[in-house]
Amino acid sequence: MLTRDVMRSTVREFERYYNPKVGNAIRLDTNTNVFGSNPAAIEFLKRGIDGLDGYPNTYSDGLRSALADLYNLETENFVVGNGSDEMLDVCFKTFTEWKDTSTIPVPSYVLYNYFIAMNGGTTNFVDLTEDFQLDVDTMLKNKSKIILVSSPNNPTGNSFRQKDIEEILSRFNGIVIVDEAYAEYSDKSMAKRVNEFDNLIVLRTFSKVYAMAAMRVGYAISNLNIAGMMNCVKIPYSLNKLSEGAAIAAVKDQEFIRRSVNMVKEQRLYLSNDLKKLGFIPYPSDANFIMAKAPIDHTVLVNGLKKKNIIIRDFGDKRRTENCIRVTVGTREINKILLEKIAEVIEGC
Ligand SMILES: *Cc1c(COP(=O)(O)O)cnc(C)c1O
């Protein structure tokens, strides 16, 4: 039997990604929209399409044009593909050489290090400050090719200060990627400002507030120069025709987005307060999830909830998020069930 030595050295230590057995459990572990499938996307899909024999548009011009209208930018400011995960991959493929260093904060999105390593790069991990903000000077100290942050940050939930991101953009001469997967829930975004900077790439997704993670659609926004480079590297046709059509329909229904955002902004305050009453220490969130330090052992809590058919995400074994869990903000009804079950687990130990 072949050993792992047959694998490329940079991916030899890779393990599979998060893949829990879920059954019919209430999922508060992936920060998707708890209202369920995007209604405009579903309506589009139900109408059905034909023309499956032909390729989709090479660069998804229909969706890029709908996004250009939404942001008041140009079609060529956009690169769209199979989830923002593909966009991350395209960024590293386009802008890094083998062994180049990229800088990411700790804690941040688990897949960042994965895409850096997969593309033969080295990761420079820089701790966030005590209040989970960017340590700008330390991030700029090591020579790196790309600086990648998510704002609001996953898993901590807070947005980074706009002035820190601007400082990085001006002092750093490499590419700065700001992953805004949760930006609809915050009041901060760099998306409309891409033309002001030489080196800014903003990533957005249809997986979270747009309630269509199953369709796998994400996009990058940048100035015409950078976006043009990325479109040359992106795999042609990577976004299929069904997903593109569903995404276009979803962009045109901003009412669903507003309704979803309003619910989360209201409920995350209640949930945060209710978690406090149960002994948690919740961190401030600009997203549709809350990270909180648990009052009991994190493994006992997460496994206890799983037995009661609720799945939340465990960050308790990781440095900087010791004994912390991350939970998606639900509707009032879902949060009530969650809080009841948490109380039962705490009582039982
Ligand atoms: C969920 C999430 C994404 C979404 O990735 P997709 O490939 O678009 O589903 C991207 N970045 C962060 C930080 C996320 O939490």
The ligand as a Gaussian input file, in Angstrom:
#p B3LYP/6-31G(d) Opt

LIG

0 1
 C      -19.079000      30.569000       5.298000
 C      -17.872000      31.342000       4.941000
 C      -17.509000      31.501000       3.621000
 C      -18.377000      30.948000       2.534000
 O      -17.710000      30.155000       1.654000
 P      -18.516000      29.632000       0.370000
 O      -17.471000      28.865000      -0.365000
 O      -18.961000      30.847000      -0.387000
 O      -19.654000      28.799000       0.841000
 C      -16.380000      32.239000       3.329000
 N      -15.638000      32.799000       4.299000
 C      -15.974000      32.686000       5.592000
 C      -15.161000      33.342000       6.633000
 C      -17.092000      31.935000       5.948000
 O      -17.416000      31.798000       7.235000

